């Protein structure tokens, strides 16, 4: 979707926005995501694995940060993610506003320059994120159906 040799920050932005959109489009996925970010054993695993990835992505902006700094930042940014996943959109807090606010907060934490943030947000705004999320969701359901041999009803 974002091509080869993509800026890792753009990839982070697309992936997190896709996760937020999936949670918004399907209440079962919302519950699964929120549960993952709530159960202590799950969230600890998420923190450890994600912190490593965050360091790889954002170390150019935070060259003096250690692995433990990124771990601490993961704890905070995962709270953004959980909070935004748990709260459904409404007429004031639309999906577009949710994604923009999430990216603004997250990318600011990692000291991504404002002009780069604006370019990333523009890229996200030009995606049909709902359609992409629906395709991902349908593929997930097909994969689960094949793996667990249950039948989906239309």
Buried (B, 14 or more C-beta within 10 A) or exposed (E): EEEEEEBEBBBBBBEBBBBBBBBBBBEEBBEBBBEBBEEEEEBEEBBEEBBEBBBEBBBEBBEEBEEEBBBBBBBEBBEBBBEBBBBEBEEEEEBEEBBBEBBBEBBEBBEBEEEBBEBBBEBBEEBEBEEBBBEBBEEEEEEEEEEEEEEEEE
